[in-house]
């Protein structure tokens, strides 16, 4: 049996998860999302990344960014390597794509600020 804390909502339910006869048994969740989270955490954990990318602009040497959807947990460091390679040299707006389909995961790295459009 594994015990995890659900991060789907602010409640932070303590959830017990175990596999019995090939089926996942989940207890302690307050909602259906907690059950889905627990099963996903045991079978294919995913996370989001928020970071920054370098720019060529002296007034804004870095630009905040994030992935557009959750990525497999075991790909976090690989995606961060790709993010760290980027240097933005043109103004970007919030939501603009910085890296399209990073590592073929079907997820983009996007700008989370319009900082560069104000320079």
Helices and strands as residue ranges (DSSP letters): E 2-5, E 14-20, E 23-27, H 32-43, E 46-47, E 50-57, E 60-67, E 71-72, G 73-75, H 76-85, E 87-88, E 97-99, G 102-104, E 109-111, G 115-118
